[in-house]
Amino acid sequence: MGRELARNTHDGRYQAAGAQAMTLARRSRPKPVRLGEGGELRAAVLHRLRDRFSPEQVSHDLRRAYPGRDDMQVSHETIYQALYVQGKGSLREELALEKALRSGRSTRRPRSKLPSRGGRSWIGAEAHISQRPPEAADRAVPGHWEGDLVIGAGGKSALVTLVERATRYALIRRLPMTHDAATVAATLVEMMSSLPESLRRSLTWDQGSEMATHATFTLATGCGVYFADPHSPWQRGTNENTNGLVRDFHSKGTDFNQVSDEDIAEMERLLNIRPRQTLDWDTPADRLRELLDVAPTT
């Protein structure tokens, strides 16, 4: 009430009819559109949205890219408005995407309804996750990875996904037609062989039979493999999250035999240049680059 009186009182008098007229006039006054067509800020926002950044990631990345320039800053709420509320000329219309933002997780199945997987004779007690170096748990020491397969349509194709726990850097490869244990081991060796020894400390996997020849991988890379408990995806949470992001690019039912290696490489690039809140809005690529600058070569 105090604000209303202060705004609409003139010459010491408040008149309701006059106050209503002034309110309507203020409401109809055109306001500048923060993300109007043709602007530099709009172009910068669109560029990041096309790279699959979320609105919050866009907002934080602009602060880093344009320090001291208020004209190049925008809140994630404003970006959401431009995507979903504005009509003609909206960001969503210009992007011409069926879905501009990433979808959430699917519902987890109750543990009581999960089938028993039984024991795995090729997993010795020394390879259980409880034996993994304790330094892997707090992410303070880089070089500890999590991995899994993303299975394609009909179980006839797959991707290998690896993610480094400290930097969240992802490595993704398409498996050639099959995902048997020998092929998976050979692909993993190829993926990690370019990394210095200091960044090949451990790999955590689930108990899938595709890792039955994990000893071959360890012998070739010096990287020990440790297996999570059955039905315990939280023990490989970083990789589970990464696989969810992969599904934003290639939904369930995708035949990865029909996806080119170039498309997979571009997906990997986009995931690694995405700023992450958990990294204080650095990107995984930034963090890994810092490590490679100081890591000794093998």
VOPAGU-2260 file (C-alpha; in pm, 1 decimal, decimal comma):
REM VOPAGU-2260
SITE   aa  ch    i         X         Y         Z
SITE  MET   A    0       0,0       0,0       0,0
SITE  GLY   A    1     283,1     240,8      84,4
SITE  ARG   A    2     445,1     185,5    -253,8
SITE  GLU   A    3     113,6     243,2    -433,0
SITE  LEU   A    4      56,5     572,3    -250,3
SITE  ALA   A    5     410,1     696,0    -309,7
SITE  ARG   A    6     395,9     614,4    -681,0
SITE  ASN   A    7      52,5     761,3    -755,7
SITE  THR   A    8      18,6    1059,2    -517,9
SITE  HIS   A    9      52,0    1404,5    -674,1
SITE  ASP   A   10      19,3    1741,4    -504,0
SITE  GLY   A   11     -51,0    1558,2    -180,5
SITE  ARG   A   12    -360,3    1385,7    -321,0
SITE  TYR   A   13    -427,2    1026,0    -423,4
SITE  GLN   A   14    -704,5     957,4    -673,2
SITE  ALA   A   15    -792,6     599,3    -757,7
SITE  ALA   A   16    -902,7     669,3   -1117,0
SITE  GLY   A   17    -585,4     857,4   -1199,4
SITE  ALA   A   18    -371,1     593,5   -1033,0
SITE  GLN   A   19    -531,8     321,9   -1246,1
SITE  ALA   A   20    -468,8     518,4   -1564,9
SITE  MET   A   21    -102,4     570,6   -1479,9
SITE  THR   A   22     -63,6     200,3   -1396,8
SITE  LEU   A   23    -204,0     102,8   -1736,8
SITE  ALA   A   24      26,9     349,1   -1911,5
SITE  ARG   A   25     331,9     209,8   -1735,2
SITE  ARG   A   26     227,5    -145,7   -1818,0
SITE  SER   A   27     197,1     -71,6   -2190,6
SITE  ARG   A   28     534,3     100,5   -2210,9
SITE  PRO   A   29     755,9    -108,8   -2437,8
SITE  LYS   A   30    1059,7    -260,4   -2269,3
SITE  PRO   A   31    1382,7    -349,0   -2447,5
SITE  VAL   A   32    1413,9    -720,8   -2519,1
SITE  ARG   A   33    1733,6    -855,2   -2361,1
SITE  LEU   A   34    1775,7   -1125,8   -2623,3
SITE  GLY   A   35    1632,4    -937,9   -2919,6
SITE  GLU   A   36    1696,8   -1050,7   -3273,9
SITE  GLY   A   37    2029,8    -965,0   -3430,1
SITE  GLY   A   38    2218,4    -878,5   -3112,7
SITE  GLU   A   39    2565,4    -997,8   -3011,9
SITE  LEU   A   40    2432,2   -1139,2   -2684,5
SITE  ARG   A   41    2162,7   -1337,4   -2864,1
SITE  ALA   A   42    2421,9   -1481,7   -3103,4
SITE  ALA   A   43    2645,6   -1585,9   -2812,3
SITE  VAL   A   44    2353,4   -1751,3   -2632,5
SITE  LEU   A   45    2240,8   -1934,9   -2945,3
SITE  HIS   A   46    2593,5   -2060,2   -3010,8
SITE  ARG   A   47    2609,0   -2219,5   -2665,5
SITE  LEU   A   48    2258,7   -2363,2   -2685,6
SITE  ARG   A   49    2352,5   -2528,8   -3014,5
SITE  ASP   A   50    2648,4   -2682,1   -2829,3
SITE  ARG   A   51    2392,9   -2835,2   -2588,4
SITE  PHE   A   52    2465,4   -2603,4   -2294,2
SITE  SER   A   53    2180,4   -2564,5   -2045,8
SITE  PRO   A   54    2059,5   -2205,5   -1979,2
SITE  GLU   A   55    2245,7   -2203,7   -1645,8
SITE  GLN   A   56    2564,4   -2321,5   -1816,1
SITE  VAL   A   57    2520,6   -2053,7   -2083,0
SITE  SER   A   58    2484,3   -1782,2   -1819,4
SITE  HIS   A   59    2797,4   -1883,7   -1629,3
SITE  ASP   A   60    3004,4   -1933,0   -1943,9
SITE  LEU   A   61    2919,3   -1581,7   -2064,3
SITE  ARG   A   62    3054,7   -1440,8   -1736,5
SITE  ARG   A   63    3384,8   -1615,2   -1802,4
SITE  ALA   A   64    3398,1   -1527,7   -2172,6
SITE  TYR   A   65    3300,2   -1159,3   -2137,7
SITE  PRO   A   66    3425,0   -1032,2   -1799,4
SITE  GLY   A   67    3328,4    -673,4   -1725,0
SITE  ARG   A   68    3075,1    -652,2   -2008,4
SITE  ASP   A   69    2729,1    -612,8   -1859,7
SITE  ASP   A   70    2580,2    -606,3   -2209,6
SITE  MET   A   71    2695,2    -967,4   -2260,6
SITE  GLN   A   72    2548,2   -1106,6   -1937,8
SITE  VAL   A   73    2207,0   -1266,2   -1901,8
SITE  SER   A   74    2041,7   -1475,0   -1632,5
SITE  HIS   A   75    1936,0   -1832,3   -1698,5
SITE  GLU   A   76    1577,4   -1730,5   -1610,8
SITE  THR   A   77    1578,0   -1485,9   -1902,0
SITE  ILE   A   78    1705,0   -1756,9   -2136,0
SITE  TYR   A   79    1427,7   -1991,3   -2022,0
SITE  GLN   A   80    1174,9   -1714,0   -2090,2
SITE  ALA   A   81    1318,0   -1660,8   -2438,5
SITE  LEU   A   82    1297,6   -2035,2   -2507,5
SITE  TYR   A   83     955,9   -2119,4   -2373,9
SITE  VAL   A   84     749,9   -1804,5   -2316,8
SITE  GLN   A   85     826,3   -1569,6   -2602,7
SITE  GLY   A   86     638,6   -1628,9   -2925,6
SITE  LYS   A   87     748,2   -1523,7   -3271,7
SITE  GLY   A   88    1122,9   -1474,1   -3298,0
SITE  SER   A   89    1194,5   -1671,4   -2981,3
SITE  LEU   A   90    1522,1   -1855,0   -2928,9
SITE  ARG   A   91    1336,6   -2183,3   -2953,5
SITE  GLU   A   92    1199,0   -2091,6   -3294,6
SITE  GLU   A   93    1541,8   -1989,2   -3421,5
SITE  LEU   A   94    1709,0   -2301,0   -3289,1
SITE  ALA   A   95    1455,8   -2509,5   -3480,9
SITE  LEU   A   96    1507,4   -2794,3   -3236,0
SITE  GLU   A   97    1236,7   -3031,6   -3127,7
SITE  LYS   A   98    1380,4   -3017,5   -2776,6
SITE  ALA   A   99    1613,0   -2731,7   -2677,5
SITE  LEU   A  100    1698,4   -2859,7   -2332,3
SITE  ARG   A  101    1812,8   -3193,0   -2196,4
SITE  SER   A  102    1551,5   -3424,0   -2043,3
SITE  GLY   A  103    1562,6   -3566,5   -1693,8
SITE  ARG   A  104    1639,3   -3915,8   -1576,9
SITE  SER   A  105    1397,5   -4203,9   -1611,5
SITE  THR   A  106    1253,4   -4368,4   -1304,7
SITE  ARG   A  107    1483,1   -4621,2   -1140,0
SITE  ARG   A  108    1343,0   -4972,1   -1111,0
SITE  PRO   A  109    1287,4   -5095,5    -753,0
SITE  ARG   A  110    1570,4   -5321,5    -643,5
SITE  SER   A  111    1322,2   -5597,3    -554,8
SITE  LYS   A  112    1221,8   -5623,2    -923,5
SITE  LEU   A  113    1574,1   -5651,7   -1059,3
SITE  PRO   A  114    1681,8   -5998,4   -1169,4
SITE  SER   A  115    1966,3   -6169,3    -992,0
SITE  ARG   A  116    2287,6   -6170,9   -1191,7
SITE  GLY   A  117    2462,5   -6437,8    -991,1
SITE  GLY   A  118    2834,8   -6457,4    -937,2
SITE  ARG   A  119    3102,3   -6378,9   -1194,0
SITE  SER   A  120    3380,3   -6633,2   -1181,7
SITE  TRP   A  121    3623,7   -6405,3   -1361,4
SITE  ILE   A  122    3596,8   -6135,3   -1091,5
SITE  GLY   A  123    3837,7   -6214,9    -812,7
SITE  ALA   A  124    3814,7   -6067,5    -464,3
SITE  GLU   A  125    4107,6   -5840,1    -548,5
SITE  ALA   A  126    3902,0   -5675,4    -824,6
SITE  HIS   A  127    3602,8   -5580,8    -607,8
SITE  ILE   A  128    3536,2   -5208,4    -571,1
SITE  SER   A  129    3621,8   -5232,5    -201,4
SITE  GLN   A  130    3982,2   -5295,7    -309,7
SITE  ARG   A  131    3999,8   -4987,8    -531,8
SITE  PRO   A  132    4262,3   -4733,6    -413,9
SITE  PRO   A  133    4100,9   -4511,4    -147,5
SITE  GLU   A  134    4226,8   -4200,5    -330,5
SITE  ALA   A  135    3967,8   -4266,1    -601,2
SITE  ALA   A  136    3678,0   -4202,8    -367,3
SITE  ASP   A  137    3732,0   -3830,9    -298,4
SITE  ARG   A  138    3834,1   -3736,9    -655,4
SITE  ALA   A  139    4139,6   -3551,6    -526,0
SITE  VAL   A  140    4379,5   -3760,6    -735,3
SITE  PRO   A  141    4313,2   -3770,4   -1111,2
SITE  GLY   A  142    4342,5   -4081,1   -1324,6
SITE  HIS   A  143    4054,3   -4285,3   -1184,4
SITE  TRP   A  144    3792,5   -4366,1   -1447,1
SITE  GLU   A  145    3444,4   -4514,5   -1462,7
SITE  GLY   A  146    3318,0   -4700,6   -1768,7
SITE  ASP   A  147    3025,4   -4881,9   -1922,8
SITE  LEU   A  148    2854,6   -4968,4   -2250,9
SITE  VAL   A  149    2559,7   -4782,4   -2400,5
SITE  ILE   A  150    2371,1   -5051,8   -2588,3
SITE  GLY   A  151    2195,8   -4979,4   -2917,3
SITE  ALA   A  152    1883,0   -5117,5   -3080,0
SITE  GLY   A  153    1827,6   -5488,3   -3029,8
SITE  GLY   A  154    2157,4   -5524,5   -2847,1
SITE  LYS   A  155    2336,9   -5530,7   -3184,2
SITE  SER   A  156    2549,9   -5217,8   -3143,1
SITE  ALA   A  157    2712,8   -5027,8   -2859,4
SITE  LEU   A  158    2928,8   -4737,6   -2747,3
SITE  VAL   A  159    3206,1   -4753,9   -2489,9
SITE  THR   A  160    3194,4   -4458,0   -2251,5
SITE  LEU   A  161    3472,5   -4365,8   -2008,6
SITE  VAL   A  162    3469,3   -4067,7   -1773,3
SITE  GLU   A  163    3749,1   -3946,4   -1547,4
SITE  ARG   A  164    3621,5   -3891,2   -1194,0
SITE  ALA   A  165    3814,7   -3574,0   -1106,8
SITE  THR   A  166    3771,7   -3379,2   -1431,8
SITE  ARG   A  167    3451,2   -3540,3   -1567,5
SITE  TYR   A  168    3631,5   -3571,1   -1900,5
SITE  ALA   A  169    3462,0   -3827,1   -2127,0
SITE  LEU   A  170    3603,8   -4062,7   -2388,3
SITE  ILE   A  171    3350,7   -4227,0   -2620,4
SITE  ARG   A  172    3403,1   -4481,4   -2896,2
SITE  ARG   A  173    3173,3   -4678,8   -3122,6
SITE  LEU   A  174    3230,0   -5053,0   -3110,5
SITE  PRO   A  175    3269,7   -5218,9   -3452,0
SITE  MET   A  176    2960,4   -5439,4   -3494,4
SITE  THR   A  177    3007,6   -5644,8   -3176,9
SITE  HIS   A  178    3067,3   -5591,2   -2806,9
SITE  ASP   A  179    3219,7   -5920,2   -2698,0
SITE  ALA   A  180    3487,2   -5921,4   -2427,0
SITE  ALA   A  181    3785,6   -5930,3   -2664,3
SITE  THR   A  182    3656,1   -5635,9   -2870,4
SITE  VAL   A  183    3578,0   -5430,1   -2561,0
SITE  ALA   A  184    3923,6   -5491,9   -2412,5
SITE  ALA   A  185    4097,3   -5396,0   -2738,2
SITE  THR   A  186    3889,0   -5079,2   -2769,0
SITE  LEU   A  187    3961,8   -4976,6   -2410,0
SITE  VAL   A  188    4334,6   -5024,2   -2466,1
SITE  GLU   A  189    4314,6   -4797,8   -2771,5
SITE  MET   A  190    4113,0   -4533,2   -2585,6
SITE  MET   A  191    4349,5   -4505,7   -2290,1
SITE  SER   A  192    4684,5   -4568,5   -2454,5
SITE  SER   A  193    4731,1   -4202,3   -2544,9
SITE  LEU   A  194    4705,8   -4093,5   -2180,2
SITE  PRO   A  195    5012,9   -4060,6   -1958,0
SITE  GLU   A  196    5060,4   -4329,0   -1695,3
SITE  SER   A  197    4963,6   -4086,3   -1418,4
SITE  LEU   A  198    4614,8   -4064,3   -1570,2
SITE  ARG   A  199    4567,0   -4443,3   -1591,9
SITE  ARG   A  200    4528,8   -4538,3   -1225,4
SITE  SER   A  201    4203,8   -4737,0   -1214,1
SITE  LEU   A  202    3885,5   -4817,2   -1402,4
SITE  THR   A  203    3555,1   -4899,1   -1230,6
SITE  TRP   A  204    3298,9   -5104,2   -1427,0
SITE  ASP   A  205    2982,6   -5296,6   -1355,2
SITE  GLN   A  206    2978,8   -5675,6   -1360,7
SITE  GLY   A  207    2888,8   -5712,6   -1726,8
SITE  SER   A  208    3044,0   -6006,3   -1910,5
SITE  GLU   A  209    3194,9   -5769,0   -2167,1
SITE  MET   A  210    3477,8   -5716,8   -1915,1
SITE  ALA   A  211    3558,4   -6086,8   -1875,0
SITE  THR   A  212    3906,6   -6028,9   -2024,6
SITE  HIS   A  213    3983,5   -5725,2   -1809,7
SITE  ALA   A  214    4325,7   -5872,9   -1725,6
SITE  THR   A  215    4427,9   -5819,5   -2089,4
SITE  PHE   A  216    4341,0   -5451,6   -2063,3
SITE  THR   A  217    4530,3   -5413,9   -1734,8
SITE  LEU   A  218    4838,2   -5586,0   -1874,6
SITE  ALA   A  219    4844,4   -5350,1   -2174,2
SITE  THR   A  220    4776,0   -5024,6   -1989,6
SITE  GLY   A  221    4882,0   -5078,6   -1628,8
SITE  CYS   A  222    4533,6   -4963,6   -1525,2
SITE  GLY   A  223    4362,8   -5188,5   -1270,1
SITE  VAL   A  224    3994,2   -5273,1   -1314,3
SITE  TYR   A  225    3751,2   -5281,0   -1021,2
SITE  PHE   A  226    3391,8   -5400,1   -1030,5
SITE  ALA   A  227    3093,8   -5239,3    -860,9
SITE  ASP   A  228    2836,2   -5442,4    -671,4
SITE  PRO   A  229    2543,2   -5575,7    -877,1
SITE  HIS   A  230    2253,0   -5330,1    -918,5
SITE  SER   A  231    2455,0   -5047,7    -757,4
SITE  PRO   A  232    2478,2   -4775,4   -1024,1
SITE  TRP   A  233    2557,1   -4510,5    -760,5
SITE  GLN   A  234    2900,3   -4671,9    -723,3
SITE  ARG   A  235    2964,9   -4552,2   -1080,1
SITE  GLY   A  236    2752,4   -4239,3   -1059,7
SITE  THR   A  237    2970,2   -4019,6   -1279,7
SITE  ASN   A  238    2949,7   -4267,4   -1565,2
SITE  GLU   A  239    2577,2   -4319,0   -1515,5
SITE  ASN   A  240    2531,3   -3943,4   -1551,8
SITE  THR   A  241    2750,3   -3937,9   -1862,7
SITE  ASN   A  242    2548,4   -4217,4   -2022,7
SITE  GLY   A  243    2234,1   -4017,2   -1954,9
SITE  LEU   A  244    2387,7   -3723,0   -2140,8
SITE  VAL   A  245    2475,3   -3955,2   -2430,2
SITE  ARG   A  246    2107,3   -4051,4   -2450,9
SITE  ASP   A  247    2024,6   -3683,6   -2502,7
SITE  PHE   A  248    2211,6   -3711,1   -2832,6
SITE  HIS   A  249    2113,3   -4068,3   -2923,6
SITE  SER   A  250    1792,2   -4196,3   -2768,7
SITE  LYS   A  251    1717,6   -4556,4   -2678,6
SITE  GLY   A  252    1661,2   -4761,0   -2990,4
SITE  THR   A  253    1945,9   -4597,7   -3181,8
SITE  ASP   A  254    2141,8   -4831,8   -3407,4
SITE  PHE   A  255    2498,3   -4714,7   -3346,9
SITE  ASN   A  256    2610,8   -4902,6   -3655,9
SITE  GLN   A  257    2429,5   -4628,3   -3846,4
SITE  VAL   A  258    2601,3   -4346,6   -3654,9
SITE  SER   A  259    2932,9   -4226,5   -3794,2
SITE  ASP   A  260    3254,9   -4208,0   -3594,1
SITE  GLU   A  261    3258,6   -3836,3   -3676,7
SITE  ASP   A  262    2919,9   -3790,9   -3507,1
SITE  ILE   A  263    3044,3   -3976,1   -3199,4
SITE  ALA   A  264    3358,0   -3760,2   -3188,1
SITE  GLU   A  265    3145,5   -3444,9   -3211,0
SITE  MET   A  266    2925,1   -3564,1   -2924,1
SITE  GLU   A  267    3237,6   -3628,9   -2716,4
SITE  ARG   A  268    3365,6   -3279,3   -2795,0
SITE  LEU   A  269    3038,8   -3112,3   -2700,7
SITE  LEU   A  270    3021,3   -3295,5   -2367,9
SITE  ASN   A  271    3378,6   -3197,6   -2282,7
SITE  ILE   A  272    3340,3   -2825,8   -2361,3
SITE  ARG   A  273    3025,5   -2796,2   -2149,5
SITE  PRO   A  274    3088,2   -2592,9   -1830,4
SITE  ARG   A  275    2999,8   -2786,6   -1515,8
SITE  GLN   A  276    2877,2   -2645,9   -1188,0
SITE  THR   A  277    3062,0   -2921,2   -1000,1
SITE  LEU   A  278    3387,1   -2791,9   -1159,3
SITE  ASP   A  279    3316,9   -2429,5   -1057,4
SITE  TRP   A  280    3197,5   -2376,2   -1415,2
SITE  ASP   A  281    3521,1   -2495,0   -1572,0
SITE  THR   A  282    3485,0   -2745,0   -1853,7
SITE  PRO   A  283    3614,7   -3103,2   -1844,3
SITE  ALA   A  284    3842,7   -3012,4   -2136,1
SITE  ASP   A  285    3991,6   -2723,9   -1934,5
SITE  ARG   A  286    4060,1   -2946,7   -1635,5
SITE  LEU   A  287    4214,5   -3228,4   -1839,0
SITE  ARG   A  288    4431,0   -2982,9   -2033,0
SITE  GLU   A  289    4573,6   -2854,3   -1705,2
SITE  LEU   A  290    4661,5   -3208,8   -1601,7
SITE  LEU   A  291    4821,4   -3292,0   -1934,9
SITE  ASP   A  292    5034,9   -2977,6   -1915,7
SITE  VAL   A  293    5201,8   -3108,0   -1599,1
SITE  ALA   A  294    5173,0   -3485,8   -1638,8
SITE  PRO   A  295    5498,4   -3670,5   -1724,1
SITE  THR   A  296    5489,8   -3858,2   -2051,9
SITE  THR   A  297    5535,5   -4235,7   -2058,6
